[in-house]
Amino acid sequence: MRLSTALDSTKWFPGGPLLDRVLKIIAIILLVEAIPLGTAWVLTQLNTRAEYREAEINAQKTAYILLHNFDQTIEPVESLMLNLANQLNPSSSPTEIYDFLRTLSIPAPIVQLSVVDKEGFIVATSIAAPGGSPINVADREHFRVHFGANPFKGLYISKPVLGRITKRWTIQFSRPWYDHSGELRGIIVASYNVYDFISFYNRLRIDPNSLISLIGTDGVVRARAAATVSFGENIGEEPNFRRLLENQEAPYQQVSAIDGIDRIGYYVRSERYPVIMLVAYDKVYIRSQGEDFRLAIWITAGGLGLVLLALAYVALSYHRLQQKVRASVLRESARQREVHFLEAMAGVPGVCVVHVTADGSRQIGDTSGSVLPELIHEYVASPRFLAATRNLTGPQVSVEYFAKDGEEFEVQLMIAPLEEIDGGAQGAPQKPSDLVVFAVDQTSKRIEENNLYQMSKLASLGEVATGLAHEINQPLGVIRLAATNALTGLHKNMPDEHMEAKLNRIIQQTVRMSRIIDHMRIFGRKSGFRLEPSDPMEAIDGALQVVGAQLRLENVSISVSGASDDLRVLCRQDQLEQVIINLLQNARDAIRDRRRSVGMDYLGAIAIEITLEHGDTNAPMVSISVKDNAGGIPDHVLDKVFQPFFTTKPPGQGTGLGLSVSFGIIRDHAGTLSVENAFEGAVFTVRLPALHEPQHAPLRQEQPTGV
């Protein structure tokens, strides 16, 4: 036997030489292993991308919620500053301003409310009485923006600064302060505690290195909550931030220049304020949530490489199991964030949050010491609430009035259905949706508005005092004359009919005086909270009882037309009457000015007309127009007449509040107040929603008569 024959490779490895066989086996092993290993690599990459995308979506939703929370937090601060600017008297002393600031209800996060003059000196603050060396803040950013070359006229949100009085880090909310002539007198500054934002954001973070940051559009961080809190950093040069300034929102994915952590998240820019909300999560933390899943894939792929079908089956089953586990964890995390958010909302003073289910209602947060939760729990258990929310599919906002122990409350309600986070099983029967009720106590706001309206009414009564004296003096003269005639008849033994006629005349005049006095007393009362159906003609008659005598004394004629017994509006009648009085007094003052320019014999005339209109939506509106023949309003001030404290009258002859108060009253009644110039003068028009259309009743026309 030859050696070559004994070593013939075909005997040991049929089908080819030894080397070829080895290479084929290696190729088959690599091919078999390449499929599961390649699949495992693809799955891990897809898993990582899905987790990043899911984190980005969660960051986007959280940024929306936090930005909305920021807007709701700043809105009462802006309202407080605007009201303060409107009520400040430039001639008041620092001590008077300080006393006035101390009377205001200032939210807890505002550590200081300040008034600064146009030289930059602090006139008064809410935390310290005036005294000592004056403090100048002209070098501060929030002062320069209002007094620079292009002065900023809205609400400005500064970078975090260390207060010179409070010695605390605050964000300065500032807005200009104008007097009644439109001159810039200084600024109003609310110092907001930076750590109030930071502590709130810290409670919402879900991982140790997650980031929630409030950033100005100038690139400076206002408040930043991460593993270490900070503020004041400038990230304006980061590429993602520069791109965001060109868009309303944008994804965030980069290594932070502040702490060096690689994060993924989302930017959202506010439409109302120059701020941006950033929410981002640590990529390491996100990947760690799926680490077990990825490890299991690689182990399974390595151990079951030769059993490709089994590997595919096991990998798919395990993948689905991991998806369910991850979805469950995310749902629980979302529920926790939702609970934290609702509890944070419930912690705001004057706000009550109630969770309503088929089993009853449960209060969220602690609002002890407030009667609001008890009122809301009673309301959500009422048949009226159940009927209104039976088919509710989206948020519903309404204003409700409650009474408790003789005290009335005005509450704004926002009712929203809560949906299951996973949307429920497909094809499963729909269960009744849970509801969340946000209740905001508007009582104090309404009381403040009513106080302002009350001041305007008392001012109106003061203006017409001369006319009222004349109106009352007339029946007194008739009473005196009738009494004298009755006494003379008594002395002359005249018939009883003569005495009876004189006494009846005295009774008629006392009734007339009583009606005038009763109406003044009723008109002078404070307005109630509730809106009630009312005939607008009654408000016009009441207004003429107040100012009619004065108009007669000034030789101004009045005509009223278009009244109908079927017209009704939902209003507070004394406030509608106040609006008409303000419009009549405004027309009277315009006629006075007209007479000074053309002659005192000029015949003044005022026309009041009531009509029923149909708007674009065919909704009936009751229109009350007050026209005069005083020549009209100059075009350059026509759009300013409803601004608070704006007046064209000389100093000391007008407050500039009449038309502004009237505008606010009509707006609160879901109506509009507008002005335009007609041929002979100005026309002010009040439009209010009609309760129902007239049932073809003829209109009562009254011809112009002198009043």
ChimeraX attribute file (.defattr): number of C-alpha atoms within 10 A of each C-alpha:
attribute: neighborCount
match mode: 1-to-1
recipient: residues
	/A:1	5
	/A:2	6
	/A:3	7
	/A:4	8
	/A:5	10
	/A:6	9
	/A:7	10
	/A:8	13
	/A:9	16
	/A:10	12
	/A:11	12
	/A:12	11
	/A:13	14
	/A:14	11
	/A:15	11
	/A:16	13
	/A:17	14
	/A:18	15
	/A:19	11
	/A:20	12
	/A:21	15
	/A:22	13
	/A:23	11
	/A:24	12
	/A:25	12
	/A:26	12
	/A:27	12
	/A:28	12
	/A:29	13
	/A:30	13
	/A:31	14
	/A:32	16
	/A:33	20
	/A:34	14
	/A:35	16
	/A:36	26
	/A:37	20
	/A:38	12
	/A:39	17
	/A:40	23
	/A:41	16
	/A:42	12
	/A:43	17
	/A:44	19
	/A:45	13
	/A:46	12
	/A:47	18
	/A:48	20
	/A:49	13
	/A:50	12
	/A:51	18
	/A:52	21
	/A:53	14
	/A:54	15
	/A:55	22
	/A:56	23
	/A:57	15
	/A:58	19
	/A:59	25
	/A:60	24
	/A:61	15
	/A:62	25
	/A:63	25
	/A:64	20
	/A:65	14
	/A:66	22
	/A:67	22
	/A:68	14
	/A:69	15
	/A:70	17
	/A:71	15
	/A:72	12
	/A:73	15
	/A:74	16
	/A:75	12
	/A:76	13
	/A:77	18
	/A:78	17
	/A:79	11
	/A:80	18
	/A:81	25
	/A:82	16
	/A:83	11
	/A:84	18
	/A:85	21
	/A:86	16
	/A:87	13
	/A:88	18
	/A:89	13
	/A:90	15
	/A:91	8
	/A:92	11
	/A:93	13
	/A:94	17
	/A:95	15
	/A:96	16
	/A:97	22
	/A:98	22
	/A:99	15
	/A:100	17
	/A:101	21
	/A:102	16
	/A:103	9
	/A:104	12
	/A:105	8
	/A:106	17
	/A:107	15
	/A:108	12
	/A:109	17
	/A:110	20
	/A:111	18
	/A:112	23
	/A:113	25
	/A:114	21
	/A:115	28
	/A:116	24
	/A:117	21
	/A:118	17
	/A:119	13
	/A:120	20
	/A:121	15
	/A:122	22
	/A:123	20
	/A:124	25
	/A:125	25
	/A:126	22
	/A:127	15
	/A:128	13
	/A:129	15
	/A:130	18
	/A:131	10
	/A:132	6
	/A:133	6
	/A:134	12
	/A:135	13
	/A:136	15
	/A:137	17
	/A:138	17
	/A:139	9
	/A:140	14
	/A:141	15
	/A:142	23
	/A:143	28
	/A:144	16
	/A:145	18
	/A:146	23
	/A:147	19
	/A:148	9
	/A:149	8
	/A:150	9
	/A:151	12
	/A:152	17
	/A:153	14
	/A:154	12
	/A:155	21
	/A:156	20
	/A:157	22
	/A:158	22
	/A:159	25
	/A:160	22
	/A:161	19
	/A:162	11
	/A:163	15
	/A:164	11
	/A:165	11
	/A:166	13
	/A:167	9
	/A:168	17
	/A:169	19
	/A:170	26
	/A:171	24
	/A:172	27
	/A:173	22
	/A:174	28
	/A:175	25
	/A:176	26
	/A:177	27
	/A:178	17
	/A:179	18
	/A:180	20
	/A:181	12
	/A:182	10
	/A:183	9
	/A:184	16
	/A:185	17
	/A:186	25
	/A:187	23
	/A:188	24
	/A:189	27
	/A:190	26
	/A:191	24
	/A:192	25
	/A:193	19
	/A:194	23
	/A:195	21
	/A:196	14
	/A:197	19
	/A:198	21
	/A:199	14
	/A:200	16
	/A:201	20
	/A:202	20
	/A:203	13
	/A:204	20
	/A:205	19
	/A:206	13
	/A:207	13
	/A:208	13
	/A:209	21
	/A:210	23
	/A:211	27
	/A:212	28
	/A:213	24
	/A:214	26
	/A:215	27
	/A:216	23
	/A:217	18
	/A:218	16
	/A:219	20
	/A:220	19
	/A:221	23
	/A:222	26
	/A:223	27
	/A:224	25
	/A:225	25
	/A:226	20
	/A:227	14
	/A:228	11
	/A:229	15
	/A:230	17
	/A:231	21
	/A:232	15
	/A:233	17
	/A:234	16
	/A:235	19
	/A:236	17
	/A:237	9
	/A:238	13
	/A:239	11
	/A:240	16
	/A:241	22
	/A:242	14
	/A:243	13
	/A:244	18
	/A:245	16
	/A:246	9
	/A:247	12
	/A:248	13
	/A:249	19
	/A:250	19
	/A:251	21
	/A:252	22
	/A:253	17
	/A:254	17
	/A:255	14
	/A:256	12
	/A:257	12
	/A:258	10
	/A:259	11
	/A:260	9
	/A:261	17
	/A:262	16
	/A:263	24
	/A:264	23
	/A:265	29
	/A:266	24
	/A:267	26
	/A:268	24
	/A:269	24
	/A:270	18
	/A:271	11
	/A:272	8
	/A:273	17
	/A:274	15
	/A:275	22
	/A:276	26
	/A:277	26
	/A:278	27
	/A:279	30
	/A:280	29
	/A:281	29
	/A:282	21
	/A:283	22
	/A:284	12
	/A:285	15
	/A:286	19
	/A:287	16
	/A:288	13
	/A:289	14
	/A:290	17
	/A:291	14
	/A:292	11
	/A:293	18
	/A:294	22
	/A:295	13
	/A:296	15
	/A:297	24
	/A:298	19
	/A:299	13
	/A:300	20
	/A:301	26
	/A:302	15
	/A:303	12
	/A:304	18
	/A:305	22
	/A:306	16
	/A:307	13
	/A:308	15
	/A:309	12
	/A:310	13
	/A:311	19
	/A:312	19
	/A:313	11
	/A:314	16
	/A:315	21
	/A:316	13
	/A:317	12
	/A:318	16
	/A:319	18
	/A:320	12
	/A:321	13
	/A:322	16
	/A:323	15
	/A:324	12
	/A:325	12
	/A:326	16
	/A:327	14
	/A:328	14
	/A:329	13
	/A:330	16
	/A:331	15
	/A:332	13
	/A:333	13
	/A:334	15
	/A:335	14
	/A:336	14
	/A:337	17
	/A:338	14
	/A:339	14
	/A:340	17
	/A:341	19
	/A:342	19
	/A:343	17
	/A:344	17
	/A:345	19
	/A:346	22
	/A:347	16
	/A:348	15
	/A:349	13
	/A:350	16
	/A:351	21
	/A:352	27
	/A:353	27
	/A:354	22
	/A:355	20
	/A:356	21
	/A:357	14
	/A:358	10
	/A:359	7
	/A:360	10
	/A:361	19
	/A:362	14
	/A:363	19
	/A:364	20
	/A:365	19
	/A:366	13
	/A:367	18
	/A:368	8
	/A:369	7
	/A:370	13
	/A:371	11
	/A:372	20
	/A:373	21
	/A:374	12
	/A:375	17
	/A:376	22
	/A:377	17
	/A:378	11
	/A:379	15
	/A:380	18
	/A:381	13
	/A:382	11
	/A:383	9
	/A:384	10
	/A:385	12
	/A:386	12
	/A:387	10
	/A:388	10
	/A:389	17
	/A:390	10
	/A:391	10
	/A:392	14
	/A:393	11
	/A:394	10
	/A:395	13
	/A:396	14
	/A:397	13
	/A:398	10
	/A:399	13
	/A:400	15
	/A:401	15
	/A:402	15
	/A:403	10
	/A:404	11
	/A:405	5
	/A:406	5
	/A:407	7
	/A:408	14
	/A:409	21
	/A:410	20
	/A:411	22
	/A:412	17
	/A:413	20
	/A:414	16
	/A:415	21
	/A:416	19
	/A:417	19
	/A:418	17
	/A:419	12
	/A:420	12
	/A:421	13
	/A:422	10
	/A:423	7
	/A:424	12
	/A:425	9
	/A:426	7
	/A:427	6
	/A:428	7
	/A:429	8
	/A:430	9
	/A:431	8
	/A:432	13
	/A:433	19
	/A:434	16
	/A:435	20
	/A:436	22
	/A:437	22
	/A:438	21
	/A:439	25
	/A:440	20
	/A:441	19
	/A:442	17
	/A:443	17
	/A:444	12
	/A:445	11
	/A:446	17
	/A:447	17
	/A:448	11
	/A:449	16
	/A:450	18
	/A:451	14
	/A:452	13
	/A:453	23
	/A:454	19
	/A:455	16
	/A:456	20
	/A:457	24
	/A:458	14
	/A:459	14
	/A:460	19
	/A:461	19
	/A:462	11
	/A:463	14
	/A:464	17
	/A:465	16
	/A:466	14
	/A:467	20
	/A:468	21
	/A:469	12
	/A:470	15
	/A:471	22
	/A:472	18
	/A:473	13
	/A:474	12
	/A:475	19
	/A:476	16
	/A:477	12
	/A:478	17
	/A:479	20
	/A:480	12
	/A:481	15
	/A:482	19
	/A:483	17
	/A:484	13
	/A:485	16
	/A:486	20
	/A:487	14
	/A:488	13
	/A:489	16
	/A:490	14
	/A:491	9
	/A:492	9
	/A:493	11
	/A:494	12
	/A:495	10
	/A:496	11
	/A:497	9
	/A:498	14
	/A:499	20
	/A:500	12
	/A:501	13
	/A:502	21
	/A:503	17
	/A:504	12
	/A:505	18
	/A:506	20
	/A:507	13
	/A:508	15
	/A:509	19
	/A:510	17
	/A:511	13
	/A:512	15
	/A:513	18
	/A:514	13
	/A:515	13
	/A:516	17
	/A:517	15
	/A:518	12
	/A:519	15
	/A:520	16
	/A:521	10
	/A:522	11
	/A:523	22
	/A:524	16
	/A:525	12
	/A:526	16
	/A:527	19
	/A:528	14
	/A:529	16
	/A:530	14
	/A:531	13
	/A:532	11
	/A:533	14
	/A:534	17
	/A:535	17
	/A:536	25
	/A:537	21
	/A:538	15
	/A:539	21
	/A:540	22
	/A:541	14
	/A:542	23
	/A:543	22
	/A:544	19
	/A:545	18
	/A:546	25
	/A:547	24
	/A:548	23
	/A:549	21
	/A:550	24
	/A:551	23
	/A:552	16
	/A:553	13
	/A:554	16
	/A:555	16
	/A:556	21
	/A:557	17
	/A:558	23
	/A:559	18
	/A:560	20
	/A:561	17
	/A:562	16
	/A:563	23
	/A:564	19
	/A:565	14
	/A:566	16
	/A:567	24
	/A:568	22
	/A:569	21
	/A:570	18
	/A:571	22
	/A:572	19
	/A:573	23
	/A:574	21
	/A:575	24
	/A:576	23
	/A:577	23
	/A:578	27
	/A:579	28
	/A:580	25
	/A:581	26
	/A:582	22
	/A:583	22
	/A:584	25
	/A:585	19
	/A:586	17
	/A:587	27
	/A:588	23
	/A:589	14
	/A:590	21
	/A:591	25
	/A:592	18
	/A:593	16
	/A:594	19
	/A:595	16
	/A:596	11
	/A:597	9
	/A:598	9
	/A:599	11
	/A:600	13
	/A:601	9
	/A:602	16
	/A:603	15
	/A:604	22
	/A:605	22
	/A:606	23
	/A:607	18
	/A:608	22
	/A:609	18
	/A:610	23
	/A:611	16
	/A:612	19
	/A:613	16
	/A:614	13
	/A:615	8
	/A:616	6
	/A:617	6
	/A:618	8
	/A:619	13
	/A:620	19
	/A:621	23
	/A:622	23
	/A:623	21
	/A:624	23
	/A:625	20
	/A:626	23
	/A:627	27
	/A:628	28
	/A:629	21
	/A:630	23
	/A:631	16
	/A:632	22
	/A:633	19
	/A:634	11
	/A:635	10
	/A:636	7
	/A:637	12
	/A:638	14
	/A:639	13
	/A:640	12
	/A:641	20
	/A:642	22
	/A:643	17
	/A:644	19
	/A:645	20
	/A:646	21
	/A:647	21
	/A:648	14
	/A:649	13
	/A:650	8
	/A:651	10
	/A:652	6
	/A:653	9
	/A:654	13
	/A:655	18
	/A:656	19
	/A:657	22
	/A:658	28
	/A:659	22
	/A:660	16
	/A:661	23
	/A:662	25
	/A:663	21
	/A:664	17
	/A:665	23
	/A:666	19
	/A:667	14
	/A:668	12
	/A:669	18
	/A:670	12
	/A:671	17
	/A:672	18
	/A:673	21
	/A:674	14
	/A:675	19
	/A:676	15
	/A:677	17
	/A:678	14
	/A:679	10
	/A:680	12
	/A:681	18
	/A:682	22
	/A:683	23
	/A:684	20
	/A:685	20
	/A:686	22
	/A:687	24
	/A:688	25
	/A:689	21
	/A:690	21
	/A:691	17
	/A:692	14
	/A:693	16
	/A:694	16
	/A:695	9
	/A:696	7
	/A:697	11
	/A:698	12
	/A:699	16
	/A:700	12
	/A:701	13
	/A:702	12
	/A:703	10
	/A:704	15
	/A:705	10
	/A:706	13
	/A:707	17
